[in-house]
Amino acid sequence: MSRVLDKRAGEIVLAQLEDNGVITTDALVELLNPHYNFDPRKAREREVRKKANSMMARYRDAKGIRTCFNYKSDEGESRYINVDKSSDIEALEGVERQLDKKYWGLNESKKKVRKRRLELSGQMTIEL
């Protein structure tokens, strides 16, 4: 399988981000464009998969709470489950594990952002 994006592209983007601390989406696209290997068939497949995932993620109950989630089965197959209708305990545990990982990761990122914001506003000392 060929790479969609040349490995050097990541190095260029990270260098820009390290130098400036911020990068616009347009600048990011401009940097990646010369390194992007376009395959129309694969691009269509990616877009259809993305639409399918998006459609499932928008599936909500009457209260507006998401009810359809993706998880990996024990066989490694990606599946969707409607948690309101499913009686598959293993599938529900799979979704719960996935949500726990996302929750943990988001909380760690949130702590990092909060700490940096407090450091910059002078409410917390910067450790060197």
Summary of the structure (lengths in Angstrom):
residues: 128
radius of gyration: 20.2
end to end distance: 43.6
largest distance: 52.4
contacts: 256
relative contact order: 0.07
helix: 59%
strand: 11%
